Amino acid sequence: MDTIPPQTPQKKRRKSITAEDLEAICKMTARGMTETQAIAKLGLNERQWWTWKSRHKAKFDKAFTRIKASRIDNMLANMEAHANGDEARNIRSDWRCSAALLAFTAPDQFGTKTQETTAAPTLQITISQELAKSIFQPLIQPKVIDVTPESKQLTNNDHAN
């Protein structure tokens, strides 16, 4: 008997990126994933995504902005619940959340200040002209060394060439 090899299931070719795909990609990228990672996680064709996005950029941008704003709103609400405490949700208050919210909402007053760098201290010394001459003149004037044969005395240990 001849056996017929089993057929591998073929992936269905998707015609378009769906609204659910767009929503999922926007949520993942708002959390910090790259678009490429989100596409891979959803099992989408990368070329198809980039083609779709190039044709529907305004739609993507609008959805992404909406989802990111919602995510930020949820995080701020969570920080406020932790800053104030929420007995119904069994959340104790935490001053660090209050500090972070203040830094975010009023950065001029409560934000972290960067320390300004200062130049290295300088020291200015004033000396008289005579003192300067006595210090620097020996350095400026060349020394004259007498190298005439008469000035050179040979000792027994010296060898003349």
PAZA-154549 format. One record per atom (N, C-alpha, C): x, y, z; residue in one letter. Coordinates in steps of 0.02 Angstrom, whole numbers, plus 50000, padded with zeros to 5 digits. Example, Ala and Ser with C-alpha at 12.3 -4.5 7.8 and 13.67 -1.06 7.14 Angstrom:
<pts>
506604971650390A/506154977550390A/506604983550390A/506424988850354S/506844994750357S/506455000250394S/
</pts>
This chain:
<pts>
500414994150000M/500005000050000M/500435006250000M/500225010949961D/500565017349959D/500245021950011D/500675025250049T/500405029850099T/500475036950073T/499985040750085I/500005047750063I/500255051950122I/500785055850108P/501045059850163P/500525064950186P/500495066150251P/500005071050275P/500175078050251P/499665081750234Q/499775088650211Q/499865093250271Q/500345097650265T/500445102450318T/499935108050310T/499645110150364P/499145115450358P/499475121850333P/499195124850283Q/499465131050257Q/499155136950292Q/499565142050302K/499315148050334K/498845151550286K/498305153850312K/497845157750271K/498145164650261K/498135166850201R/498405173450186R/497875178550206R/498075183050249R/497605188150272R/497575193650219R/496995196250209K/496915201350158K/497105208250184K/496995209350248S/497115215950274S/497255215550349S/497525220850374I/497635221550446I/496955223450476I/496755219950527T/496095221150557T/496145226650610T/495565229050631A/495535233950685A/495805231050750A/495695224450760E/495955221150820E/496725220850818E/496995219550758D/497725219550750D/498015226450767D/497705231550739L/497935238350752L/497905239950826L/497365238250858E/497285239450930E/497825235850969E/497945229550953A/498455225550989A/499145228350978A/499315230350917I/499985233050902I/500075239650939I/499565243850939C/499605250250975C/499705249151050C/499345244351079K/499425243051151K/500125240551167K/500385236051125M/501055233351138M/501595238751130M/501525242951079T/502035248251069T/501975253551123T/501375254851148A/501285259651202A/501625257151266A/501665250551274R/502005247651333R/502755247451324R/503005248651263G/503725248951252G/504005243951203G/503575239451177M/503815234851126M/503925238551060M/504365235951018T/504435238850952T/503865236250908T/503745239650854E/503225237350808E/503405230450781E/504035229450765T/504255222950739T/504115217350789T/504245218650853Q/504105213650905Q/503355212250910Q/502955217550907A/502225216750912A/501965212750852A/502215214250793I/502005210650733I/502165203250739I/502785201850762A/502995194850770A/502555191250821A/502395194750876K/501985191650928K/501285189850902K/501025194050859L/500365192750831L/500385187950771L/500985186550748G/501045181950691G/500855185150625G/500925191750620L/500765195250558L/501355195350511L/501215196350448N/501725196950397N/502015204050403N/502665204350413E/502985210950425E/502905215550365E/503005213050305R/502945217250246R/502235219950239R/501755215650254Q/501055217650249Q/500905223250299Q/501195222750360W/501085227950410W/501365234550387W/501985234650363W/502305240950344W/501945244050284W/501705239850238T/501315242450182T/500665245550207T/500325241950251W/499695244550279W/499815251050316W/500345251250356K/500475257250396K/500645263250351K/501025262050297S/501195267650253S/500565270550219S/500065266450209R/499445268750177R/498945271650228R/499015269750291H/498535271850342H/498895275050402H/499405279050389K/499805282050442K/499375286150490K/498925290150464A/498505294450507A/498075290150553A/497815284650527K/497395280150567K/497805277050624K/498425274850607F/498865271950658F/499035277250711F/499245283150688D/499435288450736D/498865290250783D/498255290650756K/497675292350798K/497545286950849K/497575280650828A/497455275050874A/498015274650927A/498625275550905F/499195275250951F/499145280751003F/498995286850982T/498935292551028T/498375291251079T/497815288751056R/497245287251100R/497435282051152R/497755276751130I/497935271251176I/498475273451225I/498975277251200K/499505279551244K/499225284451296K/498775288851276A/498455293551324A/498065289651376A/497705284451356S/497325280451403S/497795276951452S/498355274451426R/498855271051469R/499145275951520R/499305281951498I/499585286951544I/499065288751597I/498435289651575D/497905291251622D/497825285751675D/497845279551654N/497795273951702N/498375273951751N/498975275251726M/499565275451770M/499515281051821M/499295286851798L/499225292551844L/498685291151896L/498145288051876A/497615286251923A/497885281251975A/498285276551952N/498595271651997N/499075275152046N/499465279952020M/499915283652064M/499525287752116M/498975290752094E/498575294652141E/498275290152195E/498055284152175A/497785279452225A/498315277552276A/498925276652252H/499465274952298H/499715280952338H/499665286952309A/499875292952346A/499385294352403A/498745293652391N/498235295252440N/498035289252484N/498175283352458G/497935277452493G/497215276052473G/497035269752469D/496355267852449D/496175261752490D/495785262952543E/495605257452588E/495175252252553E/494755254452506A/494325249752471A/494735244752431A/495295247052404R/495725242552365R/496315240052406R/496315241452471N/496835239252516N/497525241852495N/497545248352479I/498175251552458I/498365256552511I/498965255752538R/499225260552587R/499515266552550R/499485272252582S/499765278252550S/500525277952550S/500815280952500D/501545280852492D/501765287852470D/502165291152510W/502385297952496W/502775298352430W/503105292952409R/503495293152347R/503055294252286R/502455291552289C/501985292652234C/501775299952232C/501655302852291S/501495309952294S/502065314152266S/502675312452284A/503255316252260A/503325315652184A/503215309652158A/503255308552085A/502715312452049A/502105312552076L/501565316352045L/501705323852046L/501965326252102L/502145333352105L/502685335152055L/503185330852048A/503725332052001A/503465331951929A/502955327851917F/502665327351850F/502205333351835F/501785335151883T/501295340451870T/501565347451881T/502055348351923A/502355354951935A/503115354351936A/503425352951879P/504145351751878P/504565357751898P/504315363851886D/504695369851906D/504785370251982D/504265368252018Q/504295368552091Q/504565362152122Q/504355356452096F/504505350152130F/504925345252089F/505115347152029G/505515342651987G/506225342252014G/506585337351991T/507275336652012T/507685341951977T/508075345452015K/508495350651987K/509175347651969K/509405349451911T/510065347151892T/510575351851923T/511105348851947Q/511615352851980Q/512035356351927Q/512085362951934E/512475366651886E/513215365651898E/513575364751844T/514295363851851T/514625370651857T/515115370951899T/515485377251908T/516185376151883T/516485381551862A/517165381251837A/517635379951896A/518195377051881A/518695375751933A/518905382351963A/519025382552027P/519225388852058P/519905391152031P/519975397652024T/520605400452001T/520925404452057T/521575404852055L/521955408552105L/522365413852070L/522275420052090Q/522635425452059Q/523145428152110Q/523765428352089I/524295430752133I/524615436852101I/524685442052140T/525005448052115T/525685448652148T/526205449252107I/526885450052134I/527205456152101I/527705458752134S/528045464652107S/528465462752046S/528635467852007Q/529035466651947Q/529735464251965Q/530015466852019E/530685464752039E/530695457352060E/530175455352097L/530135448352117L/530045443752057L/529635445952009A/529545442051948A/530195441251910A/530585446651907K/531235446351872K/531705441551907K/531715441851973S/532175437452010S/531975430152003S/531335428851994I/531115421951987I/531205419451916I/530995423451867F/530975421151798F/531595422851756F/531985427751776Q/532575429651736Q/533065423851727Q/533215420051779P/533675414451768P/533395409351718P/532755408851714L/532465404151666L/532485406751595L/532465413351588I/532455416351521I/533155417051492I/533635419351534Q/534315420451509Q/534675413851499Q/534955412951440P/535345406751428P/535995406851469P/536185401051492K/536825400551527K/537375399551477K/537925402751487V/538495401951443V/538975397151477V/539135391951442I/539595386951470I/540245387451431I/540775388151468D/541435388651437D/541685381651420D/541775380251357V/542005373551336V/542685373951302V/543055379051316T/543725379551286T/544175374451318T/544695372051281P/545145366951309P/545505369151372P/545625375551379E/545965377851439E/545535376951501E/544875377451493S/544435376951551S/544325369751573S/544515365151529K/544405358151545K/545035355151575K/544975352451634Q/545545349151665Q/545405341751668Q/545885337951646L/545815330751646L/546095327751709L/545755322951733T/546005319251791T/546255312551767T/546515308551811N/546785302051792N/546235297351768N/545645298151793N/545085293751773N/544775295751706N/544915301951684D/544625304351620D/545055301851563D/544755299951509H/545115297751449H/545015302851395H/545525305351367A/545485310151313A/545495306351247A/545095308551200N/545105305351134N/545495309251085N/
</pts>
